[in-house]
């Protein structure tokens, strides 16, 4: 499909720079493809009355790591500043990362992080790595001198929370973001971007959903920085999807199969949960345990077998996430929903408002 079909105009002032307070006070656009009304303006704390007893929410329990590193590139006697965004772990000591400026890096270069200026280490210590290789689009492979838990601790000490560029370009990261950019479910470190639909949940909302008879299940998909990469090709068939590591345990898969067997709906909280569930489902519509990488790419025409409803934020134009929701609800429906959201001054992107897509029950 032509990528331009997933484009739209967004006034810059509608990009949210802070989340709603409390989180479940964010606005919620309910979208019922083919239903009446098709579009309904609500708030996130209305979610319990929009779902039915016996439905099941699936949240992503990944935790964002401080994956943005600032440091120095060392080559012989010279040094230059560099910025690294980790996005995919390869093994105990090696990461794929995006670098700026990437063209100045070459295999064999030594990088030192946790430094404030050349030759001056900060109190948190220093983290060193070697550039193993350089790929396309600013991607590099880094081999760190530390490995395993020692490397994790060093990254936590040296790194910053990697706010998306549309936020970081308008204000600096601060102490509030350390909490604001984590969901209440975050427990498994490994993501370099938040599963943002989960940011809307509060303990009070979770209690109300439980009282309504809506179950909650956790899975993990470590969100990569590829989430924010623009689709640069003209046709979706030519796009290479980024891979992300995820886990759905067998017990959770079984519980979700039982939910659908009883007539309940599986409601994915976020596109990340949706991608993992659709990676773990068989042709018969039954889920099984899953552990590994997925590069599943959903565009209109994709057949959803595991997910019945989807709670998600408003996404970037021409992004794979826009393509996913268009596949789920229909491109025309999504275009009308986004036009409505712009007219009604909804807040967009990671810290913004949410959509709940409630199609008619799939056969």
Long-range contacts (C-beta under 8 A, 24 or more apart in sequence): 1-235, 1-236, 1-237, 1-299, 1-300, 1-323, 2-234, 2-235, 3-231, 3-233, 3-234, 3-235, 3-236, 3-239, 3-318, 4-234, 4-318, 5-331, 6-231, 6-317, 6-318, 6-319, 6-322, 6-323, 6-326, 6-331, 7-317, 7-318, 8-317, 8-335, 8-338, 8-339, 8-342, 9-342, 10-317, 10-342, 10-348, 11-342, 14-342, 14-345, 14-346, 14-347, 14-348, 14-352, 15-166, 15-167, 15-170, 15-347, 15-348, 15-349, 15-352, 16-347, 16-348, 16-349, 16-350, 16-351, 16-352, 16-353, 17-167, 17-170, 17-171, 17-351, 18-176, 18-180, 18-351, 19-180, 19-199, 19-351, 20-200, 20-347, 20-353, 22-202, 22-204, 23-199, 23-200, 23-201, 23-202, 24-200, 24-201, 24-202, 24-204, 24-205, 26-200, 26-347, 26-352, 26-353, 26-354, 27-346, 27-347, 27-353, 27-354, 28-353, 28-354, 28-355, 28-356, 29-337, 29-340, 29-341, 29-346, 29-353, 29-354, 29-355, 29-356, 30-355, 30-356, 30-358, 31-329, 31-333, 31-334, 31-337, 31-355, 31-356, 31-357, 31-358, 32-358, 32-359, 33-329, 33-330, 33-333, 33-357, 33-359, 33-360, 34-359, 34-360, 35-358, 35-360, 38-333, 38-336, 39-336, 39-337, 39-340, 41-344, 42-356, 44-200, 44-205, 44-354, 45-204, 45-205, 45-208, 47-205, 47-208, 47-209, 47-311, 47-356, 48-205, 48-208, 48-209, 48-211, 48-212, 48-214, 49-212, 50-356, 50-358, 51-209, 51-212, 51-214, 51-265, 51-267, 51-309, 52-213, 52-214, 52-264, 52-265, 53-212, 53-213, 53-214, 54-213, 54-214, 54-259, 54-262, 54-263, 54-264, 55-214, 55-215, 55-259, 55-264, 55-265, 55-266, 55-267, 55-309, 56-214, 56-215, 56-216, 56-217, 56-255, 56-256, 56-259, 56-264, 56-265, 56-266, 56-267, 57-209, 57-214, 57-215, 57-216, 57-217, 57-267, 57-269, 57-311, 58-216, 58-217, 58-218, 58-219, 58-252, 58-256, 58-266, 58-267, 58-268, 58-269, 58-273, 58-277, 59-183, 59-185, 59-195, 59-198, 59-201, 59-216, 59-217, 59-218, 59-219, 59-269, 59-270, 59-273, 60-183, 60-185, 60-195, 60-198, 60-218, 60-219, 60-220, 60-221, 60-223, 60-269, 60-270, 60-272, 60-273, 60-276, 61-183, 61-185, 61-186, 61-187, 61-188, 61-218, 61-219, 61-220, 62-186, 62-188, 62-189, 62-190, 62-191, 62-195, 62-220, 62-221, 62-222, 62-223, 62-272, 63-182, 63-186, 63-187, 63-188, 63-189, 63-190, 63-191, 64-161, 64-162, 64-181, 64-182, 64-186, 64-191, 64-192, 64-193, 64-194, 64-223, 65-152, 65-155, 65-156, 65-159, 65-189, 65-190, 65-191, 65-192, 66-155, 66-156, 66-158, 66-159, 66-160, 66-161, 66-162, 67-155, 67-159, 67-162, 67-192, 67-225, 68-159, 68-160, 68-161, 68-162, 69-113, 69-127, 69-155, 69-158, 69-159, 69-160, 70-113, 70-160, 71-111, 71-112, 71-113, 71-114, 71-115, 71-127, 71-158, 72-111, 72-112, 72-115, 72-118, 73-104, 73-105, 73-109, 73-110, 73-111, 74-109, 74-110, 74-111, 74-112, 75-106, 75-109, 75-110, 79-118, 80-104, 82-111, 84-111, 84-113, 84-140, 84-142, 85-162, 85-192, 85-225, 86-142, 86-155, 86-159, 86-192, 86-225, 87-192, 87-224, 87-225, 87-226, 87-242, 88-224, 88-242, 88-243, 88-244, 88-245, 89-190, 89-245, 90-141, 92-147, 92-148, 92-151, 93-143, 93-144, 93-145, 93-146, 93-147, 93-148, 93-151, 94-132, 94-141, 94-142, 94-143, 94-144, 95-141, 95-142, 95-144, 96-139, 96-140, 96-141, 96-142, 97-139, 97-140, 97-141, 97-142, 98-137, 98-138, 98-139, 98-140, 98-225, 99-138, 99-139, 99-140, 100-138, 102-134, 102-138, 102-139, 102-140, 105-131, 105-134, 105-140, 106-131, 106-134, 107-131, 107-132, 107-133, 107-134, 111-142, 113-158, 113-159, 114-154, 114-157, 114-158, 124-157, 124-158, 125-154, 125-157, 125-158, 126-158, 127-151, 127-154, 127-155, 127-157, 127-158, 137-229, 152-189, 162-192, 162-193, 162-225, 163-350, 164-193, 164-228, 164-349, 164-350, 165-228, 166-316, 166-349, 167-349, 167-350, 167-351, 180-351, 181-350, 185-218, 187-218, 188-220, 188-222, 190-220, 190-222, 190-245, 191-222, 191-223, 191-224, 192-222, 192-223, 192-224, 192-225, 193-223, 193-224, 193-225, 193-227, 193-228, 193-350, 194-223, 194-350, 195-221, 195-223, 195-269, 195-270, 195-272, 195-273, 196-270, 196-313, 196-349, 196-350, 196-351, 197-269, 197-270, 197-271, 197-273, 197-311, 197-312, 197-313, 197-354, 198-269, 198-270, 199-350, 199-351, 200-311, 200-354, 201-269, 215-255, 215-259, 217-252, 217-255, 217-256, 218-252, 219-246, 219-247, 219-248, 219-249, 219-252, 219-273, 219-276, 219-277, 220-246, 220-247, 220-276, 221-245, 221-246, 221-247, 221-272, 221-273, 221-275, 221-276, 221-294, 222-246, 223-272, 227-320, 227-321, 228-316, 230-316, 230-318, 230-319, 231-318, 231-319, 231-320, 231-323, 236-297, 236-299, 236-323, 239-297, 239-320, 241-295, 241-296, 241-297, 241-320, 242-295, 243-293, 243-294, 243-295, 244-272, 244-275, 244-293, 244-294, 244-295, 245-292, 245-293, 246-272, 246-275, 246-276, 246-279, 246-290, 246-291, 246-292, 246-293, 246-294, 247-290, 247-291, 248-276, 248-277, 248-280, 248-287, 248-289, 248-290, 248-291, 249-289, 250-288, 250-289, 253-280, 253-287, 253-288, 253-289, 253-290, 254-287, 256-287, 256-306, 257-286, 257-287, 260-285, 260-308, 265-308, 265-309, 265-361, 266-306, 266-307, 266-308, 266-309, 267-307, 267-308, 267-309, 267-310, 267-311, 268-307, 268-309, 268-310, 268-311, 269-311, 270-311, 270-312, 270-313, 271-310, 271-312, 271-315, 271-321, 271-324, 271-325, 274-298, 274-307, 274-310, 274-312, 274-324, 274-328, 275-324, 277-306, 277-307, 278-304, 278-305, 278-306, 278-307, 280-306, 281-305, 281-306, 297-323, 298-323, 298-324, 298-327, 298-328, 299-323, 299-324, 299-326, 299-327, 300-326, 300-327, 300-330, 300-331, 301-327, 302-327, 304-328, 304-362, 308-359, 308-361, 308-362, 309-356, 309-357, 309-358, 309-359, 310-355, 310-356, 310-357, 311-354, 311-355, 311-356, 311-357, 312-354, 312-355, 312-357, 313-348, 313-349, 313-350, 313-352, 313-353, 313-354, 313-355, 314-338, 314-341, 314-346, 314-347, 314-348, 314-349, 314-352, 314-353, 314-354, 314-355, 315-349, 316-349, 325-355, 325-357, 328-357, 328-359, 329-357, 329-359
